[in-house]
Amino acid sequence: VGRCGRAGSLGRAHTFIVEADRRMLPGIVRFVQESGQPIPNAIQHMLRHVEEAAEDDAIDNQEMTEEQAIREEQQQANRERQLEARKRQQQKAHQQQKQKGGRRGKGKPG
């Protein structure tokens, strides 16, 4: 919100920043710096908090990525164990079926 000078007169502009706007703060500060205007202390303080929060977010994202990789490895290992268990069950069932088939022929009169 603001009003700049008219017809060579000086003016003043105000930018209101609320919590939801914090991610835009670095761009606003860069724009103000490029225009040669001083950055108020309150804005510098807020910018430091935004930068710290961004660093924390980056660390959190890295940790989540690592945790996700660990979970995916665990899930893959579980799938492989389950597949091996199924194979063993199928082999056992197949062996039992073969044994049953072999017994039938022996006991019958011919």
C-alpha positions in Angstrom: 0.0 0.0 0.0 1.5 3.3 -0.8 1.6 6.6 -2.5 4.6 7.8 -4.3 5.4 11.4 -4.9 3.6 13.4 -7.6 4.9 16.1 -9.8 8.3 15.9 -8.3 7.1 15.8 -4.7 8.3 13.1 -2.3 6.1 10.3 -1.2 6.1 7.4 1.0 5.1 3.8 0.3 4.3 1.1 2.9 4.5 -2.6 2.4 2.6 -4.7 4.9 3.9 -8.2 5.5 1.9 -10.8 7.3 2.9 -14.3 8.3 1.6 -15.8 5.0 3.8 -13.4 3.0 7.1 -14.4 4.7 8.2 -16.5 1.8 8.1 -13.4 -0.4 10.2 -11.4 2.0 13.6 -12.2 0.4 12.4 -10.9 -3.0 10.9 -7.8 -1.4 14.1 -7.0 0.4 16.2 -7.6 -2.7 13.9 -5.2 -4.6 14.2 -2.5 -1.9 18.0 -2.9 -1.8 18.3 -2.6 -5.6 16.3 0.6 -5.5 18.8 2.0 -3.0 16.4 2.3 -0.1 17.4 1.3 3.4 16.0 -1.9 4.9 14.3 -1.2 8.2 15.6 -3.1 11.2 12.3 -4.9 11.7 12.4 -6.2 8.2 16.0 -7.3 8.6 15.1 -9.1 11.8 12.1 -10.8 10.0 14.3 -11.7 7.1 16.8 -13.5 9.4 13.9 -15.5 10.9 12.7 -16.4 7.4 16.2 -17.5 6.4 16.5 -19.6 9.5 13.2 -21.2 8.9 14.2 -22.0 5.3 17.4 -23.6 6.6 15.3 -25.6 9.1 12.9 -26.6 6.4 15.8 -27.8 4.2 17.2 -29.9 7.1 13.7 -31.3 7.8 13.3 -32.1 4.1 16.6 -33.9 4.1 15.8 -35.8 7.2 12.4 -36.8 5.7 14.1 -37.9 2.5 16.5 -40.0 4.4 13.7 -41.5 6.5 11.7 -42.2 3.4 14.7 -44.0 1.8 15.0 -46.1 4.9 11.3 -47.0 4.9 11.5 -47.9 1.2 14.5 -50.2 1.9 12.6 -51.8 4.7 9.5 -52.3 2.6 11.6 -53.8 -0.2 13.3 -56.2 2.3 9.8 -57.2 3.6 8.5 -57.8 0.1 11.5 -60.0 -0.6 11.1 -62.0 2.6 7.4 -62.5 1.8 8.2 -63.6 -1.7 10.8 -66.1 -0.4 8.3 -67.4 2.2 5.6 -67.9 -0.5 8.2 -69.8 -2.7 9.0 -72.1 0.2 5.3 -72.7 0.9 4.7 -73.5 -2.8 7.7 -75.8 -2.9 6.5 -77.6 0.2 3.0 -77.9 -1.2 4.4 -79.3 -4.4 6.6 -81.8 -2.6 3.6 -82.9 -0.5 1.5 -83.3 -3.6 4.2 -85.4 -5.3 4.4 -87.6 -2.2 0.7 -88.1 -2.1 0.7 -89.1 -5.7 3.4 -91.6 -5.3 1.6 -93.3 -2.3 -1.6 -93.8 -4.2 -0.1 -96.1 -6.8 1.7 -98.4 -4.3 -1.2 -99.5 -2.2 -3.6 -100.4 -5.0 -4.0 -104.0 -6.3 -2.9 -104.5 -9.9 
